[in-house]
Amino acid sequence: MFVELMPLLAGRTVLITVAKVEDKTLRVNVIPTLVKADENSALTTPLTYTGSPEELDAELGKHLAGYVQVHQQTASTLAEAKASMEAAAKAAQEEAKRKKASQKQPDKGTTATAAEPAAALSSASPTAAEATPSSASTGTLGLFPPTTPEPASPQSKGGLAL
């Protein structure tokens, strides 16, 4: 039993409790403790085995060996996942820094001032009033005019059609 626990005991403390459940039945709990406060609680999942003393003598070692193996695989998987997430976060931070640095550096090939591109842009593109159709001519408000004009409403207020 203790030979099977040795790999688990290499990195953490393990609590073992034994309790008598019935006249000839015992319950053994094997509970690994946390190593660090921020450690995943899956690594403290206890093993509970209930049986007669003879069954415990014959079977508990096999169950402990399987439990320790699964525990070590879980710890390894959690460590790999944590390392992968940290690497991805670091790569994302570096990419954001590169983008930010490239946006801060002005294009050295152009010598135009900020006012010149704005003036050129405003003279080359239509104004907002020229680009959007008037609501009086289409009868609707929106970014795009309807494909067919809507008929005027028969109801009117004060001589204006709605």
N, C-alpha and C positions, 0 to 999 in steps of 0.2 A: 504494500500500500504506500509506503513512504518513498520507495524507489520511483513510483509513478508520479508522485507529487514533486519530486526534485526540480524538474524544469519550470514548474509554476513557482516554486519557492525561490528560484534564482532571482526573480525580479520583484517579488511582493510577499507580504505576509498572508497566510491563509489561516482562517479560524475553522476549527473542526469541533462540532458539537455532537454528542451522542445522547439520545434520550430513549427511555423505555416507553413504548407505545402501549403494548399489551403484555400479557404474561410472557410470551416467547417472541416478541417482535421488538426490534430496535429501529430507530430512525437516526441516520447519520447525515449531518449537514456539513458541506465543505464550502466555505464562503471566502473568496478572495477579497482582500481589502484594496481600497484605492491607493495608488502610488502618489498621484498628484491630484489636487483639488479640481482641476479642469479635465480630468480623464473621463472618458466615456463610461457611463454606468453599465454598459453591456459587459464590461470586463469584470464586474463584480457580481455577475449572475451566479447564484449558488447552485450546487449540486446537492440534491436530496435523494437519499437511497433508503428505502424501508424494507426490512426483511428479518428473517431469523438470524441468530448469531452464525449459524452454519452457512447460510446464504451469503451473509456479509463477508465471512472469511473466504468463501470460494469466488465470489463475483465482484466485490467492491474494487479490487485492484484493476480489473479489466475496465470497469466503468470509469474509474479515475483516469486511467491512461487515455481513454477516448475523450473525456472531459478536458484534460490538459491539452490534448492535441487541438481540439476545437477552440479552446481559449487562446492558444498561441496563434492559430490561423486568424482568429478575429482581431487580435491585437495587431498582427501584421497587416491585415486588410485595412484596419482603421488608420494605421500609420501611413500606409501608401496613399489612402484617400486624402488624408490631411496634407501630405507632401505635395500631392497633385494639385489640390486646391490652392495651396500657398504659392506654387509655381505659376499657376494660372493668374492669380491675383497680382503677382509681381510682374508678369508679362504685360498684363493690362495696364498697370501703373506706368511701366516704361513706355508703352505705346502712347498713352495719354500725354506723357511728358514730351515725347518726340513730336506729336501733333501740336502741342501747345508751343513748343520751341519753333517749329516751322511756321506757325501762324504769326508769331511775334516778329520774325525777321522780315522786313519789307523787301520787295523785289528791287534789287540794286540797278537793274537795267532801265527802269523808267525814272524820269526826273520830273514828271508832272506833279503838281501840288494837289492836295485833296479837293480844292475848289474846281480845278479844271475838269477832272472826270465827272464831277457832279453837274457842271454846266453842260458838258458834252452829252451826258446821259439825258438831261432834261430836254435839250433841244432835239435829240434824235428820237425820243419816244413820245407818244401822244400823252396829253394830260389825262387825268382821271375823268374829267367831263367829256373829253373826246372819245375815250375808250369805251365808256359805258353808255348804252342807249338810254334816252330819257324815259322816265316812267310814264310820262303823259302819252307818249306815242305808242307804247306797248300795252299799257294798262296793268303791268305786273312789276314787282320789284324783284331783283335778283341779279346774279352775276351773268347769267346767260339769258338772252331773249327766248321766248317760246318759239317753236318752229312755225306755228300758225297763230295769227292774232286772235285773241279771245274776243268774243262778242261783248258789246257793251251791256251793262246791267240795265234792265228795264226800270229798276227803282232809281229814283233820283231824289236828291235833297238840295233844295235851293237852286235848282236848275243844273246841277252838276251830276254827271253820270258816275257811278262808282264802279 
